[in-house]
């Protein structure tokens, strides 16, 4: 299990490094303070609060209401990840807004009980709030979706990306328009196209005038392939240099530990553990 976890960490870090060329913001895969603070915060949150979170209800329903405690308390671990570094601003997607509200409430609750200690972080919504599934545009795109055609991955081949967009759910109207309330599927394609090109939605629609949705799907696929190509190339290059990734992980863990340890120690003192 530990070896599999480390292999997964290396893979994730190779992906992160491909997106951000600087090693200073390395992840913290081996910093015990994350789970220590998470346990303390878990003792401050009521069970119904976690059970009413949208993502818990949705994922638990998919698992036939057989969700684990780890899944239930995962948002508290997210809160610990944020608060441990006294973060003030956190970029999130629309689906994480409710979890950020939990982070803020936990910070306020801790401060009220033990004195001003944690900043109350603000959520920064990304320009594209939520990417929808290509197969079910009423749901968000998720890497855990069992339908492999629903999710586009940066590591997908160009052929796979084209296939997924060709199979994307739209409707019986061939015109390209942006109307999320009435045309979820096509609007999702327009939003993706806008995100990868940096063009406003209105400009994307204007440039697509005269195209039917079948041809438009291929246009979006090409734009996504072009956007992903340099990132995918960098991922492959980094994966070939595992020693470098190990060194960056170790340096990142050490730096994270340096920042996290004194905060966690102070929290322990405040709550009476020391």
C-alpha positions as CSV (number, residue, x, y, z in Angstrom):
1,X,0.0,0.0,0.0
2,X,2.8,2.4,0.9
3,X,4.7,1.7,-2.3
4,X,1.6,2.2,-4.4
5,X,0.9,5.5,-2.5
6,X,4.4,6.7,-3.3
7,X,4.2,5.7,-7.0
8,X,0.9,7.6,-7.1
9,X,2.5,10.6,-5.5
10,X,5.4,10.6,-8.0
11,X,2.9,10.5,-10.8
12,X,0.8,13.3,-9.4
13,X,3.9,15.4,-8.8
14,X,5.2,14.9,-12.3
15,X,1.8,16.2,-13.5
16,X,2.0,19.2,-11.1
17,X,5.6,20.0,-12.1
18,X,4.5,20.0,-15.8
19,X,1.9,22.6,-15.0
20,X,4.2,24.7,-12.7
21,X,7.9,24.8,-13.5
22,X,8.9,26.0,-10.0
23,X,9.7,23.4,-7.3
24,X,9.1,25.8,-4.4
25,X,5.4,24.9,-4.2
26,X,6.0,21.2,-3.7
27,X,3.3,19.1,-2.2
28,X,3.5,17.6,1.2
29,X,2.9,13.8,0.9
30,X,4.8,12.9,4.1
31,X,3.9,15.6,6.5
32,X,2.1,14.1,9.5
33,X,0.9,17.5,10.7
34,X,-1.9,17.4,8.1
35,X,-3.6,14.4,9.6
36,X,-2.9,15.6,13.2
37,X,-4.6,18.9,12.6
38,X,-7.4,17.1,10.7
39,X,-8.2,15.0,13.7
40,X,-8.3,18.1,16.0
41,X,-10.7,19.8,13.5
42,X,-12.8,16.7,13.2
43,X,-13.4,17.0,17.0
44,X,-14.9,20.5,16.3
45,X,-17.4,19.6,13.6
46,X,-20.8,18.0,14.1
47,X,-21.7,14.9,12.1
48,X,-24.9,16.4,10.5
49,X,-22.7,19.2,9.0
50,X,-20.6,16.7,7.1
51,X,-23.6,14.5,6.1
52,X,-25.3,17.5,4.5
53,X,-22.4,18.4,2.2
54,X,-23.4,17.9,-1.4
55,X,-20.4,15.9,-2.5
56,X,-20.9,13.4,0.4
57,X,-24.5,12.9,-0.5
58,X,-23.8,12.5,-4.2
59,X,-20.9,10.1,-3.8
60,X,-22.6,8.1,-1.0
61,X,-25.6,7.7,-3.2
62,X,-23.4,6.3,-6.0
63,X,-22.0,3.9,-3.5
64,X,-25.5,2.8,-2.5
65,X,-25.2,4.7,0.8
66,X,-22.2,2.6,1.7
67,X,-19.8,5.6,2.0
68,X,-16.8,5.3,4.3
69,X,-15.8,7.5,7.2
70,X,-12.8,8.5,5.2
71,X,-15.0,9.9,2.5
72,X,-17.2,11.6,5.0
73,X,-14.4,13.4,6.8
74,X,-12.3,14.2,3.7
75,X,-13.5,17.8,3.7
76,X,-12.0,18.2,7.2
77,X,-8.7,17.0,5.9
78,X,-9.0,19.6,3.1
79,X,-9.6,22.2,5.8
80,X,-6.4,21.1,7.6
81,X,-4.5,21.3,4.3
82,X,-5.5,25.0,4.0
83,X,-5.4,26.1,7.7
84,X,-2.1,24.4,8.5
85,X,-0.3,27.0,6.3
86,X,-2.5,29.9,7.4
87,X,-3.6,30.4,3.9
88,X,-5.6,33.6,3.2
89,X,-6.9,32.9,-0.3
90,X,-7.7,29.5,-2.0
91,X,-8.5,29.1,-5.7
92,X,-11.4,26.7,-6.1
93,X,-14.0,25.4,-8.5
94,X,-17.7,26.0,-8.0
95,X,-18.1,22.4,-6.7
96,X,-15.7,23.2,-3.8
97,X,-17.4,26.4,-2.5
98,X,-19.4,24.4,0.1
99,X,-16.2,22.8,1.4
100,X,-14.5,26.2,1.6
101,X,-17.4,27.4,3.7
102,X,-16.6,24.5,6.1
103,X,-13.0,25.6,6.1
104,X,-14.1,29.2,7.0
105,X,-16.5,28.0,9.7
106,X,-13.8,25.8,11.3
107,X,-11.3,28.7,11.3
108,X,-13.9,31.0,13.0
109,X,-14.9,28.3,15.4
110,X,-11.3,27.6,16.4
111,X,-10.6,31.3,16.8
112,X,-13.7,31.9,18.9
113,X,-12.8,29.1,21.3
114,X,-9.0,29.5,21.5
115,X,-8.3,33.1,20.4
116,X,-7.5,34.6,17.0
117,X,-5.1,32.1,15.4
118,X,-6.2,31.1,11.9
119,X,-6.9,33.6,9.1
120,X,-10.4,33.0,7.6
121,X,-9.4,32.2,4.0
122,X,-11.3,33.6,1.1
123,X,-12.4,31.5,-1.9
124,X,-11.2,32.6,-5.3
125,X,-13.4,31.2,-8.0
126,X,-11.6,30.2,-11.1
127,X,-12.8,31.7,-14.4
128,X,-14.3,28.3,-15.4
129,X,-16.3,27.4,-12.3
130,X,-17.1,23.8,-13.3
131,X,-16.3,21.5,-16.2
132,X,-19.2,19.3,-17.0
133,X,-19.1,15.6,-18.1
134,X,-19.1,15.0,-21.8
135,X,-21.6,12.2,-21.4
136,X,-23.8,13.8,-18.8
137,X,-23.6,17.6,-19.0
138,X,-25.8,17.9,-15.9
139,X,-22.9,16.5,-13.8
140,X,-19.4,17.7,-13.3
141,X,-16.5,16.0,-15.2
142,X,-14.8,13.6,-12.8
143,X,-11.7,11.4,-13.0
144,X,-13.6,8.7,-11.1
145,X,-16.4,8.5,-13.6
146,X,-16.8,4.9,-14.7
147,X,-17.6,6.0,-18.2
148,X,-14.2,6.6,-19.8
149,X,-15.8,8.8,-22.5
150,X,-17.1,11.3,-19.9
151,X,-13.7,12.7,-18.8
152,X,-10.8,14.2,-20.8
153,X,-7.4,13.7,-19.3
154,X,-4.3,15.7,-20.0
155,X,-2.5,12.4,-20.7
156,X,-5.0,11.2,-23.3
157,X,-3.7,10.7,-26.8
158,X,-5.0,13.0,-29.5
159,X,-7.0,10.1,-30.9
160,X,-8.7,9.5,-27.5
161,X,-9.5,13.2,-27.1
162,X,-11.1,13.3,-30.6
163,X,-13.2,10.2,-29.8
164,X,-14.4,11.6,-26.5
165,X,-15.6,14.9,-28.1
166,X,-17.2,13.1,-31.0
167,X,-19.2,11.1,-28.5
168,X,-20.0,14.1,-26.4
169,X,-23.8,14.5,-25.6
170,X,-25.4,17.5,-27.2
171,X,-28.9,17.8,-28.6
172,X,-30.9,17.8,-31.9
173,X,-30.2,21.5,-32.7
174,X,-27.1,21.8,-34.9
175,X,-26.4,25.5,-34.2
176,X,-23.6,26.4,-31.8
177,X,-25.0,28.6,-29.0
178,X,-24.3,29.2,-25.4
179,X,-27.4,28.6,-23.2
180,X,-26.5,26.5,-20.2
181,X,-30.1,26.4,-19.0
182,X,-31.6,25.0,-22.2
183,X,-28.6,23.5,-24.0
184,X,-26.3,22.0,-21.4
185,X,-24.2,19.8,-23.7
186,X,-23.3,22.4,-26.4
187,X,-22.8,25.1,-23.7
188,X,-20.3,22.8,-22.0
189,X,-18.4,22.4,-25.2
190,X,-18.4,26.2,-25.7
191,X,-17.2,26.7,-22.1
192,X,-14.3,24.2,-22.6
193,X,-13.4,25.9,-25.9
194,X,-13.4,29.3,-24.2
195,X,-11.2,28.0,-21.3
196,X,-8.5,26.4,-23.5
197,X,-8.3,29.2,-26.0
198,X,-8.7,32.1,-23.5
199,X,-11.4,33.7,-25.7
200,X,-14.6,35.0,-24.2
201,X,-17.7,32.8,-24.7
202,X,-19.3,35.4,-26.9
203,X,-16.3,35.4,-29.3
204,X,-16.2,31.6,-29.4
205,X,-19.8,31.5,-30.4
206,X,-19.3,34.2,-33.0
207,X,-16.3,32.4,-34.6
208,X,-18.3,29.2,-34.7
209,X,-21.2,30.7,-36.6
210,X,-22.2,28.4,-39.5
211,X,-20.7,25.2,-38.0
212,X,-23.0,22.4,-37.0
213,X,-22.3,20.6,-33.7
214,X,-20.7,17.6,-35.3
215,X,-18.0,19.8,-36.9
216,X,-17.8,22.0,-33.8
217,X,-17.0,19.0,-31.6
218,X,-13.9,18.4,-33.7
219,X,-12.9,22.0,-33.5
220,X,-13.1,21.9,-29.7
221,X,-11.1,18.6,-29.7
222,X,-8.3,20.2,-31.8
223,X,-8.2,23.2,-29.4
224,X,-7.9,20.9,-26.4
225,X,-5.2,18.8,-28.0
226,X,-3.2,22.0,-28.8
227,X,-3.6,23.3,-25.2
228,X,-2.6,19.9,-23.7
229,X,0.3,19.1,-26.0
230,X,3.1,21.0,-24.3
231,X,1.9,19.9,-20.8
232,X,1.7,16.3,-21.8
233,X,5.2,16.5,-23.3
234,X,6.6,17.9,-20.1
235,X,4.8,15.2,-18.1
236,X,6.5,12.5,-20.2
237,X,9.9,14.1,-19.8
238,X,9.5,14.4,-16.1
239,X,8.4,10.8,-15.7
240,X,11.6,9.7,-17.3
241,X,13.6,11.4,-14.6
242,X,12.3,9.7,-11.4
243,X,15.4,10.6,-9.4
244,X,14.7,14.3,-10.0
245,X,11.1,13.8,-8.9
246,X,12.2,12.0,-5.8
247,X,14.5,14.9,-4.9
248,X,11.9,17.5,-5.5
249,X,9.4,15.5,-3.4
250,X,11.9,15.3,-0.5
251,X,12.7,19.0,-0.7
252,X,9.0,19.9,-0.9
253,X,8.2,17.7,2.1
254,X,11.0,19.2,4.1
255,X,9.9,22.7,3.3
256,X,6.2,21.9,4.1
257,X,7.3,20.3,7.4
258,X,9.3,23.4,8.3
259,X,6.1,25.5,7.8
260,X,3.6,23.1,9.2
261,X,5.4,21.9,12.4
262,X,5.3,25.1,14.4
263,X,1.7,25.8,13.5
264,X,0.6,22.3,14.5
265,X,2.6,22.6,17.8
266,X,0.9,25.9,18.6
267,X,-2.5,24.3,17.9
268,X,-1.7,21.4,20.3
269,X,-0.8,23.9,23.0
270,X,-4.0,25.9,22.5
271,X,-6.2,22.8,22.7
272,X,-4.3,21.5,25.7
273,X,-2.4,18.6,24.2
274,X,0.9,20.0,25.5
